[in-house]
Amino acid sequence: MTISKKIFSALLPVMCLGAFKSGAQVVFLTEKKKEAQVKIFQTQYKLEADVVVFKTPFIDNAVENKGIWFFTKHEGECNKIITYTKEKQLADLKVYFTSDKNEAGWINKKKKYIMN
């Protein structure tokens, strides 16, 4: 096997993971505000939210941009690095967390691009 074939074989799983993650909602939570790509305000009221989010325990469920998020402990696995803010006006997204997977989805579709 040539060196280029060995490199391709080694990188293939990584490339497949990248293809899988495209459009998925795998997020990494950081406390470092400067590292975050998206600032999240957690609202207590569904009507106030831009997106209703269901936290899934399975990475395979976090496909597309449908409000089903998997929180990873490994930054290298994520699509977005997020942080929480206590000030609503500083947030990129207002999020309401639900325990019902069927409620997940975008309320303010104009902000959907933020999580792409």
Secondary structure, DSSP 4 states (H G I P E B T S, - for coil): --HHHHHHHHHHHHHHHHHHHTT--EEEE-S-TTT-SEEEEE-S-GGG-SEEEEE-S-GGG--SSSSEEEEES-GGG-SEEEEE-S-GGG-SEEEEEES-GGG-EESSGGGGGGG-
